[in-house]
Amino acid sequence: MLPDASLHPQVDSGQVEWIARGERPCFRVRLPEENNTLPPGWYEIGGSIEPVDGSLLTPALYVGYARGADGDGCINLPDPGKDGRIRALVLFKYHVTDLRFSPAPGRVRFRMGKFCMRRVTRPRALAHMLRPTSAVDGGGIGVLRRASGFVADALRGGISQATDGLYRGYRRRVAPTQLNDYAGWCARFDTIGAEDMDELRERVQRLGPDAPLISILLPLYQTPERWLRRCIDSVFAQAYPKWQLCIVDDSSPDPRVIQVAQEYANADARTQIMRRSQNGHISEASNSALEFAAGDYVALLDHDDELRPHALLEVAEAISLNPDVGLLYSDEDKVDEDGRRFDPYFKPDFDPDLLRSQNYICHFTAIRADLVRDVGGFRAGFEGSQDHDLILRCTERLRADQVIHIPRVLYHWRAIPGSTALTRDAKDYASSAGARAVEGHLQRCHPGARVEELSHGHYRVHWPLPGGAPKVSLVIPTRDRVELLRMCVESILARTTYPNFELVVVDNQSTDPDALAYLAELQQRDQVKVLRFDAPFNYSAINNWAVTQCDGAVIGLVNNDIEMISPDWLDEMVAHAMRPEVGAVGAMLYYPNETIQHAGVMLGLHGVAGHIYAGLPRGYPGHGGRARVAQSMSAVTGACLLVRRDVFEQVGGLDEQLQVAFNDIDFCLRLREAGYRNIWTPFAELYHHESASRGSEDTEEKKQRFAGEVELMQQRWGEWLPRDPAYNVNLSLASLHCELSVPPRG
């Protein structure tokens, strides 16, 4: 292995230590000299690496595949054991042309022994993946559980599919940078030390005298002294000095609550307190605090939670850069009774559909003070979700660009028994109040829409259809594979409850006699139209031409390997598609083995885009519960996509330069560019037997075509791909499963 310029050897007592001074220090692995590539396959990696001076090591491989292959990125390796040893299994799906080993991002000091890598057979790889990887990995019972799961998957979907599933599970067990190793990630990338505080103070000085005053509203009621002190101490520890702490004790029976508050008020004149003579619950107590708040912005703080030392500074800097901002919010995590951080929520940028589905904005929130007063402050009767109600009413009066997301964890939500931080169901009244808040928002802004309360503090909005169900033309390209087409067509016709649709089956040069016979049969069906497209396969061209041959007000792009699950799938998707602000609408798609195939598309994954949560089990909640609710996405798959005809035509349909791959992504991005929002809904569920009729990229011609499509997307959307507003910069672009980015990307 060859060290790069950021790695510096140093001999200490006869031992070689390495000092890394770059952002991403790497050793380049020498590949076989005959062709400078590694063939695809399974590889076992072994070696040793030992930290010096307490450096945190998060080893990883950075892989470059042959041009045009999907999957370039990072493979996280296990943390070194106590003896410094690393043993791991990796799968290279394509020829590897560049391979680098990184001990950790950033400044680290370490000793390293020999490393070796050898190619192994699939049976050996299976044995490796079945073995326990740690003391908490289930021992022999875990082996039996994994083995029985593998056999069941193999019987359902074949050896290859079962092996893929086993490998995904193995990666989740050994990868050190997933959310279950959040504490290690925080120690490396999100800890404020003494040197950091000096830098924060310098940033404060750069803001100048016009920096905003931020009033923190802190209602109290029977707060345990331990948590109250931690809460107020976190305000006193702020690097940003222009704050006012507005404490209101809501008539707590315990006199110690107001005594502690008074102690802090005596210590710092920026802290002001009042005690209500009568308990009015959190909304009235918050309004009492609002009455004497003097700040330009008010920020919300719960009485047992904590702010990060840079919380107010980050808010003030964002206001300085965006003087017209009305509401700001940050990422958040939870903290237990011992101060351990866990369960971060790395949020998307402002998304009104997600806000209707859950109070994802929540903590930390700062709102322009005059706006809070204009909307009437906090409303009694919404206790438990009074902040959700306030945020909905405030954002109704703001443009999207006046709502700013700060992608930093600025708030620790205290997780103690009975709090909603431990479980949203701990306070059922909060979820019911949230449903009423969303219902009121819909009545004000979207008459005819209604809300359904789900579990876990989530909500589903049922959007009304315009008068009379608009006609939907479902375009289904096909070639041979009659069993797929029959499954698709018959499941749509038999199970769909939506009353006004047609199937437009486009035959692209089928030659199979059974397929041709079935197509002839379909021509006799009332709701089916069969068209012939006699030209080489070009997904974009086929669909563009088919749209000109049908008359639906709504166009549906549907693969011939789609199978219906939920009867109201089309009702759900059409209702979204008819909203004037919406462009494309996508669905929840599953593989036949009941794992997720599509829960929305995230930009930047593996270089262009990828399906978030792909391969995870049906019912997986997603990061922050987002796989359970409707929301905006930058893109959705064309395997099942609905869009109004006028919108399709406005942006010019699909780009016929993109014959096979990424045409749906490009289409969605052009919709976004035109000012529309693309929506993904989990309430339209279908199976997707992916690309079964077209086959894989297994010829040189197909690989070259795919490489050209990758290049076109990167040239056209290069500035957009790494910065998906629906995907947080603290999450990795090398993983479909919302693993932590090492280092953070922003």
Buried (B, 14 or more C-beta within 10 A) or exposed (E): BEBBEBBBEEEEEEEEBBBBEBEBBBBBBEBEEEEEBBEBBBBBBBBBBBBBEEBBBBBBBBBBBBBBBBBBBBBBBBBBEEEBBBBBBBBBEBBBBBBBBBBBBBEBBBBBEEBEBEBBEEEBBBEBBBBBBEEEBBEEEBBEEBEEBBEEBBEEBEEEBBBBBBBBBBBEBBBBBBBBBBEBBBEBBBEBEEEEBEEBEEBBEEBEEEBBBBBBBBBBBBBBEEBBBBBBEBBEBBBBEBBBBBBBBBBBEBEEBBEBBBEBBEEEEBBBBBBBEEBBBBBBBBBBBBEEBEBBBBBBBBBBBBBBBBBBBBBBBBBBEBEEBBBBBBBBBBBBEEEEBBBBBBBBBBBBBBBBBBBBBBBBBBBBBEBBBEBEBBBEEBBBBBBBBBBBBBBEEBEEEBBBBBBBBBBBBBBBEEBBBBEBEBBEEBBBBBBBBBBBBBEEEBEEBBBEBBEEBBBBBBBEBEEEBBBBBBBBBBBBBBBBBBBBBEBBBEBBEBEBBBBBBBBBEBEEEEBBEBBEEBEEBEBBBBBEBEEEBBBBBBBBBBBEEBEBBBBBBBBBBBBBBBEBBBBBBBBBBBBEEBBBBBBBBBBBBEBBBBBBBBBBBBBBBBBBBBBBEEEBBBBBBBBBBBBBBBBBBBBBBBBBBEBBBBBEBBBBEBBBBBBBBBBBBBBBEEEBBBBBBBBBBBBBBBEEBBEEBEEEEBBEBBBBBBEBBEEBBEEBBBBBBBBBBBBBBBBBBBBBBBBBBE
